[in-house]
Amino acid sequence: MNAMGPAPEPEILVKKVRGKKHGGHHGGAWKVAYADFVTAMMAFFLLMWLLGATDEEKRKGIADYFAPTIMPMERSGGSNGVMGGRSLEEPEGNAPHPQLSGVRPAVPFQTTTKGERPTDMERMREVAQRIRRQVQADPGLKDLGDQLRMTVTDEGLRIELIDKADYSMFRSGTAEMDPRAKALLAVVADAVRDMPNRLAVRGHTDSLPFSGANGMNNWTLSTYRAEATRAVLARSGLGEERFSRLEGLADTEPLFPENPADPRNRRMSVTVLKE
C-alpha cells in the first residue's frame, strides 16, 4: 500500500480462438474413379500373366469356350447366317468379297435339368458339333470343312454344302455328285439319324445361264440336284418318311446377292425342321 491508496488489480484478458472451418464437402466421385482404375490394372496384369502362362493351344481353347456354336437368325435369308471354325469365304475365283466369320466351335451341350428331354435347339446344337467333329477328324473331308455352313433359321437347322471356284459338289451341268460330296452327306445323315425331325432338301444354282439337253435350265438342274442329295441321304440310312419336301430354287435365293454369278451361290441345303 502506498500513499496514493491500494494498487489496482491487473486486468485479465481472455482470448478465445475459434477453429477455422474446413472447405465444403469434396464428394466421393474420385473414389469410384480410383476403384475403376485399380480394377482395370488388375485385369491388365491378370491378362499379361495368362498370356505368359499358357501356350497357343490353351489360349485357343479358352477363346473357343466363349464362342457360340450357332447363332439364330431373325430371318431365313441367305447371307446373314454364320458357321464354321474358320472363315467360310476365300478371296478366290470370281468372288472378291470380304471374308465372313463362320459358326465357331461350341460350348459343351447341357440340358438345364438332369433327365429333362433336350429341346429342339439343344439337339440341333449337338448335331452341329457332331458334324463338325467328324468332318475335321476325316482326312478325306477335312479340307471341305470350310464349304460346310450351318445356321439356325425360323425353320430349323440348315446344313449347306457350298461350291467354290475350284471345287464343285456336282459335275458341271449335271446332277452327278462328287464322291467326296457323297461322303460329306453321309456324315450329315449319321448325325441326324436318331432325331425325330423331318428334313427339307433344296438345290440352288448361280445366275449364269444354263441350257442343257431336253430343255434343262437352272430350275430343273437345281431340282435334279436336290433329288440326288435326297437319294444319297436315303442310301445313308434315312427312311423315306424323314423327308418333308424337296425344292429346286435355281438362283432365286443367292448366298451373295451382290454377286449372283458367284460360284458359292451353288449349294445344296438340308434343313432339320423344328418339331
C-alpha positions in Angstrom: 0.0 0.0 0.0 1.3 3.4 -0.9 0.4 6.9 -0.1 -1.9 7.0 -3.1 -4.0 4.2 -1.9 -4.2 0.4 -2.9 -2.7 -0.6 -6.2 -5.2 -1.6 -8.9 -5.6 -5.3 -9.7 -4.1 -6.4 -13.0 -6.6 -6.7 -15.8 -7.1 -10.2 -17.1 -7.8 -10.6 -20.8 -9.3 -13.9 -22.1 -8.8 -14.6 -25.8 -11.0 -17.2 -27.4 -9.6 -18.8 -30.5 -12.1 -20.4 -32.8 -11.0 -23.2 -35.1 -11.2 -22.5 -38.8 -13.8 -24.4 -40.7 -12.6 -26.6 -43.5 -13.8 -26.2 -47.0 -17.0 -27.7 -48.3 -17.5 -31.4 -48.9 -15.5 -32.6 -51.8 -17.7 -35.7 -52.7 -16.7 -39.3 -53.4 -16.5 -39.4 -57.2 -12.8 -39.7 -57.1 -13.1 -42.9 -55.1 -15.2 -44.5 -57.8 -12.7 -43.5 -60.5 -9.8 -44.8 -58.4 -11.6 -48.1 -57.9 -12.2 -48.4 -61.6 -8.6 -47.7 -62.3 -7.4 -50.3 -59.8 -9.8 -52.9 -61.3 -8.6 -52.2 -64.8 -5.0 -52.6 -63.7 -5.7 -55.9 -62.0 -7.4 -57.1 -65.2 -4.5 -56.0 -67.3 -1.9 -57.8 -65.1 -4.1 -60.9 -65.0 -4.3 -60.9 -68.8 -0.5 -60.5 -69.0 0.0 -63.4 -66.7 -2.5 -65.5 -68.6 -0.7 -64.8 -71.9 2.6 -65.7 -70.4 1.5 -68.9 -68.6 -0.4 -70.5 -71.5 0.6 -71.8 -74.9 -1.3 -71.1 -78.2 -3.4 -74.3 -78.0 -4.7 -73.4 -74.5 -5.4 -69.8 -75.5 -7.4 -71.1 -78.5 -9.3 -73.4 -76.2 -10.2 -70.6 -73.8 -11.4 -68.5 -76.8 -13.4 -71.4 -78.2 -15.1 -71.8 -74.8 -16.6 -68.3 -75.0 -17.6 -68.6 -78.7 -21.2 -69.7 -79.6 -21.8 -72.7 -81.8 -24.6 -71.4 -83.9 -26.4 -68.1 -83.9 -30.1 -67.8 -84.5 -31.1 -65.7 -87.5 -34.1 -63.3 -87.4 -34.9 -64.3 -91.0 -34.1 -67.3 -93.1 -32.4 -65.4 -96.0 -29.1 -66.4 -97.4 -26.1 -64.2 -96.4 -26.8 -63.4 -92.7 -26.0 -66.7 -91.2 -22.7 -67.8 -89.9 -20.8 -71.1 -89.4 -17.6 -72.9 -89.1 -14.4 -72.8 -87.0 -12.7 -71.0 -89.9 -13.9 -68.3 -92.3 -16.1 -69.8 -95.0 -15.3 -67.4 -97.7 -12.0 -67.3 -99.6 -10.8 -64.5 -101.8 -10.6 -66.6 -104.9 -12.2 -67.1 -108.4 -14.8 -64.5 -109.2 -15.8 -64.0 -105.6 -13.9 -60.8 -104.5 -15.7 -60.4 -101.2 -14.5 -59.8 -97.6 -14.2 -62.9 -95.5 -17.2 -63.8 -93.4 -16.9 -65.3 -90.0 -18.4 -68.7 -89.5 -20.0 -70.5 -86.7 -17.3 -71.3 -84.2 -16.7 -74.2 -82.0 -19.4 -74.8 -79.4 -19.7 -74.7 -75.7 -20.5 -78.1 -74.2 -24.0 -79.3 -74.7 -26.0 -79.5 -71.5 -29.7 -79.8 -70.5 -31.0 -77.4 -67.9 -32.3 -80.2 -65.6 -30.9 -83.7 -65.2 -33.1 -86.2 -67.1 -35.0 -83.4 -68.9 -35.7 -84.1 -72.6 -33.5 -81.8 -74.6 -35.1 -79.1 -76.6 -35.0 -78.8 -80.4 -32.4 -76.1 -80.2 -30.2 -78.2 -77.9 -30.4 -81.2 -80.2 -29.6 -79.1 -83.2 -26.6 -77.6 -81.3 -25.4 -81.1 -80.6 -25.8 -82.2 -84.3 -23.8 -79.2 -85.5 -21.0 -80.1 -83.1 -21.0 -83.8 -84.1 -20.9 -83.0 -87.8 -18.1 -80.5 -87.4 -16.0 -83.0 -85.3 -16.5 -85.9 -87.8 -15.5 -83.7 -90.8 -12.4 -82.4 -89.0 -11.4 -85.9 -88.0 -11.7 -87.3 -91.5 -8.5 -86.6 -93.6 -10.5 -87.0 -96.8 -13.1 -84.4 -95.8 -11.2 -82.0 -93.6 -10.4 -79.6 -96.4 -14.1 -79.4 -97.2 -14.9 -78.1 -93.8 -15.0 -74.5 -94.9 -17.6 -75.5 -97.5 -19.9 -76.7 -94.8 -22.2 -74.0 -93.4 -24.7 -74.4 -90.6 -27.2 -71.8 -89.4 -30.4 -71.7 -87.4 -33.4 -70.2 -89.2 -37.1 -70.0 -88.5 -37.4 -73.5 -90.0 -34.7 -75.2 -88.0 -31.0 -76.2 -88.5 -29.9 -75.5 -92.1 -26.9 -77.5 -93.3 -25.4 -76.3 -96.6 -22.8 -77.8 -98.8 -21.3 -74.9 -100.8 -19.3 -74.9 -104.1 -16.1 -72.9 -104.6 -14.4 -71.7 -107.7 -12.0 -74.7 -107.6 -14.4 -77.4 -106.3 -18.0 -78.3 -107.1 -20.2 -80.8 -105.4 -21.6 -81.9 -108.9 -20.1 -82.3 -112.3 -20.8 -79.2 -114.3 -24.3 -79.1 -115.8 -25.3 -82.4 -114.3 -26.8 -84.0 -111.1 -23.8 -86.4 -110.9 -22.4 -85.9 -107.4 -18.7 -86.0 -106.5 -17.7 -88.9 -104.2 -16.4 -86.6 -101.5 -19.7 -84.7 -101.5 -21.5 -88.1 -101.0 -19.2 -88.8 -98.1 -19.9 -85.4 -96.6 -23.7 -86.1 -96.9 -23.2 -89.5 -95.2 -21.7 -87.7 -92.2 -24.8 -85.4 -92.1 -27.1 -88.4 -92.3 -25.3 -90.2 -89.5 -25.6 -87.1 -87.3 -29.4 -86.7 -87.8 -30.4 -90.3 -88.0 -31.6 -90.6 -84.4 -33.5 -87.3 -84.4 -37.3 -87.4 -84.9 -37.3 -84.2 -87.0 -38.1 -84.3 -90.7 -35.9 -82.9 -93.4 -36.3 -80.4 -96.3 -33.9 -80.5 -99.2 -33.2 -77.6 -101.5 -31.0 -77.1 -104.6 -29.5 -73.7 -105.5 -27.6 -72.5 -108.6 -25.8 -69.4 -109.5 -27.2 -66.9 -112.1 -25.1 -68.0 -115.0 -27.4 -69.0 -117.9 -27.5 -72.7 -118.4 -29.2 -74.7 -121.2 -28.7 -78.4 -121.4 -30.3 -81.4 -123.2 -34.1 -81.8 -123.1 -34.6 -78.1 -122.3 -32.8 -78.3 -118.9 -32.2 -75.0 -117.2 -31.2 -73.7 -113.8 -34.7 -74.6 -112.4 -34.6 -78.2 -113.5 -30.9 -78.5 -112.7 -31.4 -77.4 -109.1 -34.3 -79.7 -108.7 -32.4 -82.7 -110.0 -29.5 -82.0 -107.7 -31.9 -81.7 -104.7 -33.3 -85.1 -105.6 -29.7 -86.5 -105.9 -28.9 -85.1 -102.5 -32.1 -86.7 -101.0 -31.2 -90.1 -102.6 -27.7 -90.0 -101.1 -29.2 -89.3 -97.6 -31.7 -92.1 -98.1 -29.0 -94.6 -99.0 -27.1 -93.4 -95.9 -29.8 -94.7 -93.6 -32.6 -92.1 -93.6 -36.0 -93.5 -94.4 -38.3 -92.0 -97.0 -40.7 -90.8 -94.2 -37.9 -88.5 -92.9 -38.3 -86.1 -95.9 -40.8 -83.4 -95.8 -40.2 -81.6 -99.1 -37.8 -81.2 -102.0 -37.3 -77.9 -103.8 -35.3 -76.6 -106.7 -34.9 -72.8 -106.3 -32.5 -72.1 -109.2 -30.8 -68.7 -108.5 -33.7 -67.1 -106.6 -32.1 -67.2 -103.1 -28.4 -66.4 -103.7 -26.0 -66.6 -100.8 -24.3 -63.5 -102.2 -27.0 -61.3 -103.7 -24.4 -58.6 -104.6 -22.8 -61.1 -107.0 -25.3 -63.6 -108.3 -22.7 -65.2 -110.5 -20.5 -66.1 -107.6 -19.9 -69.9 -107.6 -20.6 -70.1 -103.9 -24.2 -69.4 -104.7 -24.3 -73.0 -106.0 -25.1 -75.1 -103.0 -27.3 -77.9 -101.5 -29.3 -77.2 -98.4 -30.6 -79.8 -95.9 -32.8 -78.3 -93.2 -33.5 -80.2 -90.0 -37.0 -78.9 -89.4 -38.2 -77.9 -86.0 -40.8 -80.2 -84.5 
